[in-house]
């Protein structure tokens, strides 16, 4: 079972630093992890459409309509970190493409029925893919490396390693889904 402290300790181990028993420990390492874990986690979450964080819901229309341009608005779910796709639920790809705008925590559109596919904030590391856990710990290590080691070169090296881990995790995650059909268009037709 993974925990936030486990991910933080993994980052600290990468740096050769003392581990923590809780984010509330009275130590520099705990304070750094407590301050930086959530922003780093959310940045990694937003960087990719992670399978383990993807949710699909039908949105309820707000009672108040937008002032101009669109007829309807919908409030994003509280755990929505990144909008991936908005559609009407139609299976026809042309019919499911809709005009919309994301403004703050609202989606504005003329559609009366809206489905949302999004990256959700999940605070339980046990729900994360192993590669995602590793990516978060490497990104955290890179972020706090200078504060712990006071070595800019080492911090830069950790950032390069962390970015490599993140690319690998994204690739593994992306290849788990079925391959989509490549539709004919001017670009693909020109290659024939």
Helices and strands as residue ranges (DSSP letters): H 4-14, H 28-46, G 51-53, E 54-59, E 72-75, E 80-87, H 93-96, E 100-103, E 106-109, E 114-120, G 125-127, H 130-149, H 152-174, H 186-190
